[in-house]
Each structure stands twice: as C-alpha cells, then as structure tokens.
Amino acid sequence: MVSTSPSPALPTRTRQTAWARFAPLSHDLRQQLLDLCSPGSDELYLAGIAGNAWARLAASGVNQLLQQHQVSCEQVSAIGSHGRP
C-alpha cells in the first residue's frame, strides 16, 4: 500500500510505501506457470487458468492487508502489482 501526501518541496504529492505483503505461490500454481514455459497445444487456455489463479492469490493478499491495517475498500483508489508472480 502506498500513502500519498503533499510535500512542501514538491508541487505534486509524494508517495511512500506504507505496507507490503508477500504471498508465496502454491505448488499447483507454480507448476502451472512452469508448464507454460514449454510448448503445448493449449498455452492460451492454460495461461488464462494460471492468470486467474494469480489474480485470486493477489486479491486475497490485498484483502488480508486491508483487514490487517483496518482500511476499507472505499479508502483505496488504486492497487499496484508488478504484474507477475
């Protein structure tokens, strides 16, 4: 989570990392991602399955982080992820 606040030195808002969370990949998701490194007949389908699993993992982590710091979803304007497990 990133906190933004005005800074007298900068005309724009400054950003500061407030909280972060690491969620390890399950064995199954890790294997699904590794399987995508080899050619096969269903790469797009399997990439979709793995992508959905990654999205559920990320969403779970965000929800846990919000609960841990008592922040409601309405208080969040954006969520960032570097986009890969």
C-alpha positions as CSV (number, residue, x, y, z in Angstrom):
1,M,0.0,0.0,0.0
2,V,1.2,3.5,-0.8
3,S,0.4,6.6,1.1
4,T,0.3,9.9,-0.7
5,S,0.7,13.3,0.9
6,P,1.5,16.8,-0.2
7,S,5.1,17.8,0.2
8,P,6.2,21.5,0.6
9,A,9.3,20.7,-1.5
10,L,7.4,19.2,-4.4
11,P,4.3,20.6,-6.1
12,T,2.9,17.1,-6.6
13,R,2.1,14.6,-4.0
14,T,4.9,12.4,-2.6
15,R,4.4,8.7,-2.4
16,Q,5.6,6.4,0.4
17,T,5.2,2.7,0.7
18,A,3.1,2.2,3.7
19,W,2.6,-1.6,3.8
20,A,3.5,-4.6,1.6
21,R,2.7,-8.3,1.7
22,F,4.3,-11.4,0.2
23,A,2.2,-14.4,-0.7
24,P,4.0,-17.5,-1.7
25,L,2.8,-19.4,-4.8
26,S,1.1,-22.7,-4.2
27,H,2.8,-25.8,-5.6
28,D,0.0,-26.1,-8.2
29,L,0.2,-22.5,-9.4
30,R,4.0,-22.7,-9.6
31,Q,3.7,-25.9,-11.7
32,Q,1.1,-24.3,-14.0
33,L,3.4,-21.4,-14.6
34,L,6.4,-23.6,-15.2
35,D,4.4,-25.7,-17.6
36,L,3.8,-22.6,-19.7
37,C,7.5,-22.4,-20.4
38,S,7.2,-25.5,-22.7
39,P,5.3,-25.6,-26.0
40,G,2.0,-27.3,-26.0
41,S,-1.4,-27.2,-27.7
42,D,-3.3,-25.2,-25.0
43,E,-0.9,-22.4,-24.0
44,L,-3.6,-19.6,-24.2
45,Y,-6.1,-21.6,-22.2
46,L,-3.6,-22.6,-19.6
47,A,-2.3,-19.0,-19.4
48,G,-5.8,-17.9,-18.7
49,I,-6.2,-20.5,-15.9
50,A,-2.9,-19.6,-14.3
51,G,-3.7,-15.8,-14.7
52,N,-7.0,-16.3,-12.9
53,A,-5.3,-18.2,-10.1
54,W,-2.7,-15.4,-9.8
55,A,-5.5,-12.8,-9.6
56,R,-7.2,-14.7,-6.8
57,L,-4.0,-15.0,-4.9
58,A,-3.3,-11.3,-5.3
59,A,-6.8,-10.3,-4.4
60,S,-6.7,-12.5,-1.2
61,G,-3.4,-10.8,-0.3
62,V,-4.8,-7.3,-0.8
63,N,-7.9,-8.2,1.3
64,Q,-5.7,-9.6,4.1
65,L,-3.6,-6.4,4.0
66,L,-6.7,-4.2,4.2
67,Q,-8.1,-6.1,7.1
68,Q,-4.8,-6.1,8.9
69,H,-4.5,-2.3,8.7
70,Q,-8.2,-1.7,9.1
71,V,-8.6,0.0,5.8
72,S,-11.9,-0.2,3.9
73,C,-12.1,-0.9,0.2
74,E,-13.7,2.6,-0.3
75,Q,-10.5,4.2,1.0
76,V,-8.4,2.7,-1.8
77,S,-8.1,4.5,-5.1
78,A,-5.6,2.1,-6.8
79,I,-3.8,-1.2,-6.2
80,G,-0.5,-1.9,-7.8
81,S,1.3,-5.1,-8.5
82,H,4.4,-5.7,-10.6
83,G,2.2,-8.0,-12.6
84,R,4.0,-11.3,-12.4
85,P,4.4,-13.9,-9.7
